[in-house]
Amino acid sequence: MHEAIRMHTETERCLRAVQSKDARFDGWFFTAVRTTGIYCRPSCPVVAPKPQNMTFLPSAAACQQAGYRACKRCRPDATPGSPEWNHRADLVARAMRLIGDGVVDREGVPGLATRLGYSARQVERQLLAELGAGPLALARSQRAQTARLLIETTALPMADIAFAAGFSSIRTFNETVREVFALTPGELRTRASGRRTEAAPGVLSLRLPFRKPLNPDNLFGHLVATAVPGVEEWRDGAYRRTLRLPYGHGVVALTPEPDHIACRLALTDQRDLTVAISRCRRMLDLDADPVAVDAQLSTDDLLAPLVAKAPGRRVPRTVDEAEFAVRAVLGQQVSTAAARTHAGRLVEAHGERIDDPEGGLTHLFPDPATLAGLDPETLAMPRTRRATLMNLVGQLADGSLQLGVESDWNEARARLAGLPGFGPWTIEVIAMRALGDPDAFLPGDLGVRKAAEALGLPSTPAALTARAAAWQPWRAYAVQHLWATDDHPINFLPV
């Protein structure tokens, strides 16, 4: 049985978290107060209700289904997501990642079920059992959260907000906002007038919450050091990149702040807002539970000093799994600089051009269908790597290889292993950064082996893998700590 299932049913544990206002549990469960009809996050600053008046539910959607309204003080809908959905690969976790990526709004419950390979009834039953709400209610809760974000942080007309948040009509938008927040959209905007930040026309400024601690050095350092020219850049203290989205494209700027990530988004279609936020959160690993990760890794006496020195390391991931897989192949057996050069040439020749008034971004990374249609002879790389790349993009383009948020991690590994040119390093780096498996491990990586030897850990892949069994299920985070023992640019926040 998963931790998330147990958490909201363990009354004493939930009570302690609420009474101590422990923010680590925000997003793990929600407190519904029978006497007020309000639900809160565990860290809500108001005086804790009497224990007999509290009930604990596993999701905001379950609270809303039970008739509870969101607390106006602690804003429980604005918590980080449950860490469960990013470290599990079962049906419920994969469904939640897809719902976060807007699949229910775009394709309905049948589309969600098809992507997961189950019947709609099976998906509904599993989500109800674990989260107390089905896919439609979970998607509705997400739409309400997106609507609130737009109401409070932008000057967009309400009709545009309803459209951008995924509502089918203004009436449904108004009814949902009143039901969930006990305020009309206009009242929400009035209350939030002091929180709105000035932004250029068409640009949304948001705050992305996370569980503390968060160490930004390797997280942003890795993204910037490997940035593909034209697609990514570091400018004015922010990591910026282009986004290929379901309805259009966008440009995002992400700036690390002490208690949040500042996010500036420019979208060609506002309906992509929820998806863009979800993908940026996933790239920055913002829904992780760093306390649990660090506690497990600290049980190893040789890793413990690294964790103590830099608590809250995250695993840098990606906003586009197919893009990352292509880049992993381009980076085989070459330096970081050479990999960037190869990717930059591919982008310049075959990427879609975009405008970026606020910076120097020029292209979207070419999608698999575009790359699959290329003449391989035009690619300036060794013949074997050219064949590896064309095999990969061909399978991505025709759908026979799935690397999206719905992927079964082990099945994806097996499919990759069946492609020529895919060895353990390439497969595991894709598992770590594209698939998002927190237990992906690279025992044969040169940097990992050098760090292990310097620390007194076994340095041969087999022996290191045996030692790393104690780090499960967080070996991808251990890799970040091992890489950080080097002075490579990926480990430092740019200045």
C-alpha positions in Angstrom: 0.0 0.0 0.0 1.4 3.4 -0.9 2.3 6.1 1.5 -0.3 8.5 0.0 -3.1 6.0 0.7 -2.0 5.6 4.3 -1.3 9.3 5.0 -4.8 10.7 5.1 -6.1 7.6 6.9 -3.5 7.9 9.7 -5.5 10.3 11.9 -2.9 10.8 14.6 -0.1 11.5 12.1 -2.3 14.0 10.3 -3.3 15.7 13.5 0.4 16.2 14.5 1.1 17.7 11.1 -1.8 20.1 11.4 -1.1 21.1 15.0 2.6 21.8 14.2 1.6 23.5 10.9 4.2 21.3 9.1 4.5 22.6 5.5 6.3 19.4 4.5 2.9 17.7 4.3 1.2 20.3 2.1 -0.1 18.5 -0.9 0.1 15.1 0.8 -3.4 15.4 2.4 -6.0 18.1 3.1 -7.8 19.0 6.3 -11.6 19.4 6.0 -13.3 21.2 8.9 -16.9 19.9 9.4 -18.0 23.0 11.4 -17.0 25.6 8.8 -17.2 23.6 5.6 -13.7 24.7 4.7 -10.7 22.7 3.6 -7.1 23.7 4.3 -3.5 22.7 3.8 -1.8 21.2 6.9 0.3 24.3 7.4 -2.7 26.7 7.5 -1.8 29.6 9.9 -5.2 29.8 11.5 -5.8 28.2 15.0 -6.1 24.4 14.4 -9.7 23.2 14.8 -10.7 20.7 17.5 -9.7 17.2 16.5 -13.3 16.0 16.5 -14.2 18.6 13.9 -11.5 17.6 11.4 -11.5 14.9 8.7 -8.6 14.2 6.4 -9.0 13.8 2.6 -6.4 12.8 -0.1 -7.0 15.5 -2.6 -8.5 19.0 -3.2 -10.9 17.4 -5.6 -12.2 15.0 -2.9 -12.7 18.0 -0.6 -14.6 19.8 -3.3 -16.7 16.7 -4.1 -17.6 16.5 -0.4 -18.9 20.1 -0.4 -16.0 21.8 1.2 -14.7 25.2 0.1 -11.0 26.3 -0.2 -9.7 28.3 2.7 -9.2 31.9 1.8 -6.3 32.3 4.2 -4.0 29.3 3.3 -5.1 28.8 -0.3 -4.8 25.0 -0.3 -5.1 24.8 -4.1 -1.8 26.6 -4.4 0.3 23.9 -2.7 3.0 21.8 -4.4 1.6 18.6 -5.9 1.8 15.3 -4.1 5.4 13.9 -4.5 3.7 10.6 -5.1 3.0 11.3 -8.8 6.6 11.8 -9.7 8.2 8.8 -7.9 5.6 6.2 -8.8 4.9 4.5 -12.1 1.6 2.7 -11.4 -1.7 3.5 -13.0 -2.8 6.2 -10.6 0.5 8.1 -10.7 0.6 8.0 -14.5 -3.0 9.1 -14.7 -2.3 12.0 -12.4 0.7 13.1 -14.5 -1.6 13.0 -17.6 -4.3 15.0 -15.9 -1.7 17.5 -14.8 -0.7 17.7 -18.5 -4.3 18.6 -19.5 -5.2 15.4 -21.2 -8.7 15.2 -19.8 -9.5 18.7 -20.9 -8.2 18.0 -24.4 -9.2 14.3 -25.0 -11.8 13.5 -22.2 -11.7 10.5 -19.9 -11.7 8.1 -22.9 -8.5 9.7 -24.2 -6.9 9.4 -20.7 -7.9 5.7 -20.5 -6.6 5.0 -24.1 -3.2 6.6 -23.3 -2.9 4.4 -20.1 -4.0 1.2 -21.8 -7.0 0.6 -19.4 -10.7 1.0 -19.7 -12.3 4.2 -18.5 -14.1 2.3 -15.8 -10.8 0.9 -14.4 -9.2 4.3 -14.4 -12.2 5.8 -12.6 -12.2 3.0 -10.0 -8.5 3.3 -9.2 -8.6 7.1 -8.9 -11.7 7.0 -6.7 -10.1 4.4 -4.4 -6.9 6.4 -3.8 -7.9 10.0 -4.3 -11.6 10.1 -3.5 -12.4 11.6 -6.9 -12.6 10.5 -10.5 -10.7 12.0 -13.5 -13.4 14.6 -14.3 -13.5 15.9 -10.7 -9.7 16.0 -10.6 -9.5 17.9 -13.9 -12.3 20.3 -12.7 -10.2 21.0 -9.5 -7.2 21.7 -11.7 -9.3 24.1 -13.9 -10.4 26.0 -10.8 -6.8 26.3 -9.6 -5.7 27.7 -13.0 -8.7 30.1 -13.1 -7.8 31.4 -9.7 -4.2 31.9 -10.7 -5.2 33.9 -13.8 -7.9 35.9 -11.9 -5.4 36.9 -9.2 -2.3 37.5 -11.2 -3.5 39.0 -14.5 -5.8 41.6 -15.9 -7.2 39.3 -18.5 -11.0 39.6 -19.0 -13.0 36.9 -17.2 -14.2 35.4 -20.5 -10.6 34.9 -21.7 -9.7 33.3 -18.3 -12.6 30.9 -18.6 -11.4 29.9 -22.0 -7.7 29.6 -21.0 -8.5 27.5 -17.9 -10.4 25.0 -20.0 -14.0 25.7 -19.0 -16.7 25.0 -21.6 -18.7 28.1 -20.8 -18.7 31.3 -18.8 -21.6 29.9 -16.7 -19.6 26.8 -15.7 -16.6 29.0 -14.9 -18.6 31.3 -12.7 -20.4 28.4 -10.9 -17.2 26.4 -10.3 -15.3 29.4 -8.9 -18.1 30.3 -6.5 -18.5 26.7 -5.5 -14.8 26.0 -4.9 -13.7 29.4 -3.4 -17.0 30.8 -2.0 -16.3 34.0 -3.9 -17.3 35.2 -7.4 -14.5 35.7 -9.9 -14.8 39.4 -9.4 -14.5 39.1 -5.6 -11.4 37.0 -6.0 -9.8 39.6 -8.2 -10.6 42.4 -5.8 -9.1 40.5 -2.8 -5.9 39.8 -4.8 -5.4 43.4 -6.1 -2.4 43.9 -4.0 -0.7 40.7 -5.2 -0.8 41.4 -8.9 2.6 42.1 -10.5 3.1 44.2 -13.5 4.0 42.3 -16.7 4.4 43.1 -20.3 1.2 42.6 -22.5 0.7 38.9 -23.1 3.2 37.8 -20.4 1.9 36.1 -17.2 4.0 36.4 -14.0 3.4 33.5 -11.6 5.0 32.0 -8.5 5.7 28.2 -8.5 5.8 26.8 -4.9 8.0 24.0 -3.8 8.8 22.1 -0.6 11.9 23.4 1.2 14.8 23.0 1.1 15.7 23.5 -2.6 19.2 23.8 -3.8 19.2 25.7 -7.1 22.9 25.3 -8.0 23.0 22.0 -9.9 19.3 22.3 -10.9 19.8 25.5 -12.9 23.5 24.9 -13.5 22.8 21.7 -15.4 20.1 23.3 -17.6 22.2 26.3 -18.5 25.5 24.3 -19.0 23.7 22.0 -21.5 21.5 24.7 -23.1 20.9 24.4 -26.8 21.5 27.7 -28.6 18.3 29.3 -29.8 16.1 27.0 -27.6 17.5 27.9 -24.1 19.5 30.7 -22.5 20.5 32.3 -19.2 19.5 35.9 -19.2 19.2 38.4 -16.3 19.2 35.7 -13.6 16.7 33.5 -15.3 16.7 30.3 -17.3 14.7 30.8 -20.4 13.5 28.4 -23.0 11.0 27.8 -25.8 8.1 25.4 -25.2 6.2 23.3 -27.8 2.6 23.0 -26.4 -0.6 21.3 -27.5 -2.3 24.5 -28.9 0.7 26.6 -29.8 4.1 27.5 -28.3 5.5 29.6 -25.5 8.6 31.1 -23.9 9.2 30.7 -20.2 11.7 32.5 -17.9 12.3 30.7 -14.5 14.2 32.5 -11.7 15.1 30.9 -8.4 13.9 32.8 -5.3 14.3 31.8 -1.7 10.7 30.6 -1.3 9.4 30.1 -4.8 10.4 29.9 -8.5 9.4 33.1 -10.3 7.9 32.2 -13.6 7.2 34.5 -16.6 5.2 32.9 -19.4 4.4 34.2 -22.9 2.0 31.9 -24.7 0.5 32.0 -28.2 -2.6 30.3 -26.9 -3.8 30.8 -23.2 -5.3 27.3 -23.2 -1.7 26.0 -22.8 -1.2 27.7 -19.4 -1.9 24.6 -17.2 0.2 22.4 -19.4 3.1 24.9 -19.4 3.1 25.2 -15.7 2.9 21.4 -15.2 5.9 20.9 -17.5 8.0 23.6 -15.9 7.3 22.1 -12.4 8.3 18.7 -13.7 11.5 20.0 -15.3 12.5 21.6 -12.0 11.3 18.7 -9.9 9.3 21.0 -7.7 6.9 18.4 -6.3 9.7 16.4 -4.8 9.8 15.6 -1.1 13.4 16.7 -0.3 13.2 15.7 3.4 12.4 12.1 2.6 15.1 11.9 -0.1 17.8 13.5 2.0 16.9 11.3 5.0 17.3 8.1 3.0 20.6 9.1 1.4 22.0 10.3 4.7 21.8 6.8 6.1 25.0 6.1 4.0 28.0 7.4 6.0 29.9 8.4 2.9 27.0 10.2 1.2 25.7 11.9 4.4 28.3 14.8 4.3 27.4 15.6 0.7 23.7 15.8 1.6 24.4 17.9 4.7 26.5 20.3 2.6 23.7 20.8 -0.1 20.3 19.6 1.2 17.4 19.7 -1.2 19.1 18.9 -4.5 16.7 18.2 -7.3 17.0 16.2 -10.4 16.9 18.5 -13.5 14.4 17.0 -16.0 12.8 18.2 -19.2 9.7 19.9 -20.7 9.9 17.6 -23.7 10.7 13.9 -23.4 11.3 13.3 -27.1 13.6 16.3 -27.3 15.7 15.1 -24.4 16.0 11.6 -25.9 17.3 13.1 -29.2 19.7 15.2 -27.2 20.9 12.2 -25.3 21.8 10.5 -28.5 23.6 13.6 -29.8 25.6 13.6 -26.5 26.8 10.1 -26.8 30.6 9.9 -26.2 31.2 13.6 -26.8 31.7 16.6 -24.5 28.9 18.8 -23.2 30.1 21.6 -25.5 30.1 19.3 -28.6 26.6 18.0 -27.7 25.3 21.6 -27.6 26.9 22.4 -30.9 25.3 19.3 -32.6 21.9 20.1 -31.1 22.3 23.8 -32.1 23.0 22.9 -35.7 19.9 20.6 -35.8 17.8 23.4 -34.4 19.1 26.0 -36.8 18.5 23.8 -39.8 15.2 22.1 -38.9 13.6 23.9 -35.9 10.5 26.1 -36.2 11.4 29.8 -35.9 9.7 31.9 -33.2 9.8 35.5 -32.0 11.2 36.4 -28.6 10.8 40.1 -27.9 12.4 39.8 -24.4 15.5 37.8 -25.2 17.5 35.8 -27.7 15.5 32.6 -28.2 14.9 31.8 -31.9 13.5 28.3 -32.4 11.4 25.4 -31.1 13.4 22.2 -31.0 12.4 20.1 -34.1 9.7 17.5 -33.3 10.2 13.7 -34.1 8.0 13.8 -37.2 10.2 16.6 -38.7 13.5 14.7 -37.8 12.1 11.4 -39.1 11.6 13.0 -42.5 15.3 14.1 -42.9 17.8 12.7 -45.3 20.2 11.0 -42.9 23.1 11.9 -45.2 22.6 15.6 -44.3 23.4 14.9 -40.6 27.0 15.7 -39.7 27.7 12.9 -37.3 29.2 9.4 -37.4 27.2 6.9 -39.4 26.4 4.6 -36.4 25.1 7.5 -34.4 23.1 8.8 -37.4 21.4 5.4 -37.6 20.8 5.4 -33.8 19.1 8.8 -34.1 17.0 8.0 -37.1 15.8 4.8 -35.5 14.8 6.7 -32.4 12.9 9.5 -34.1 11.2 7.1 -36.4 9.7 5.2 -33.5 8.9 8.4 -31.6 7.1 9.8 -34.7 5.0 6.7 -35.4 4.1 6.2 -31.7 5.7 2.8 -31.3 8.0 4.3 -28.6 6.3 6.3 -25.8 8.4 8.5 -23.5 5.7 10.9 -22.3 4.3 11.3 -18.7 2.0 8.3 -19.3 5.0 5.9 -19.9 5.6 2.8 -18.0 9.3 3.3 -17.0 10.4 -0.3 -17.3 8.6 -0.9 -20.5 10.2 2.3 -22.0 13.6 1.0 -20.9 13.0 -2.3 -22.6 11.9 -0.6 -25.9 15.0 1.7 -25.8 17.2 -1.4 -25.1 15.9 -2.9 -28.3 17.1 0.0 -30.5 20.6 -0.2 -31.9 23.1 2.1 -30.3 21.3 2.4 -26.9 23.5 1.2 -24.1 22.9 1.4 -20.3 24.2 5.0 -20.0 21.8 6.4 -22.7 18.9 4.4 -21.4 19.4 5.5 -17.8 20.0 9.1 -18.5 16.7 9.2 -20.5 15.0 7.3 -17.6 16.3 9.9 -15.2 15.7 13.1 -17.0 12.9 12.4 -19.6 10.9 9.6 -17.9 11.4 11.1 -14.5 12.3 7.8 -12.7 13.8 9.0 -9.3 15.7 5.7 -9.0 17.5 5.8 -12.4 21.1 5.1 -11.8 24.3 5.6 -13.9 27.0 3.4 -12.3 29.1 3.4 -15.5 29.1 7.3 -15.9 32.6 8.6 -15.8 31.8 11.4 -13.4 29.9 9.1 -11.1 32.8 6.6 -11.0 35.4 9.3 -10.3 33.3 10.7 -7.5 32.7 7.3 -6.0 36.4 6.5 -6.0 37.3 9.8 -4.4 34.7 9.3 -1.7 35.8 5.7 -0.9 32.8 4.1 -2.5 33.2 1.2 -4.9 33.9 2.5 -8.4 33.2 -0.5 -10.6 29.6 -0.5 -11.9 28.7 -3.8 -10.4 30.1 -3.0 -6.9 28.7 0.5 -6.9 25.2 -0.8 -8.0 25.3 -3.2 -5.1 26.3 -0.5 -2.6 23.6 1.8 -4.1 20.8 -0.6 -3.2 20.6 1.2 0.1 19.9 4.5 -1.7 16.7 3.2 -3.4 14.3 4.6 -4.4 16.3 7.8 -4.8 19.4 6.8 -6.7 18.9 9.6 -9.3 19.3 12.1 -6.4 22.4 10.3 -5.3 23.8 10.8 -8.8 23.3 14.6 -8.4 25.3 14.6 -5.2 28.1 12.5 -6.8 28.2 14.7 -9.9 28.4 17.8 -7.6 31.8 16.7 -6.2 33.3 17.9 -9.6 33.9 21.5 -10.7 32.0 21.0 -13.9 29.8 24.0 -14.8 26.6 21.9 -14.4 27.0 22.2 -10.7 27.0 25.9 -10.4 24.2 28.5 -10.6 25.3 31.0 -13.3 26.2 34.5 -12.2 
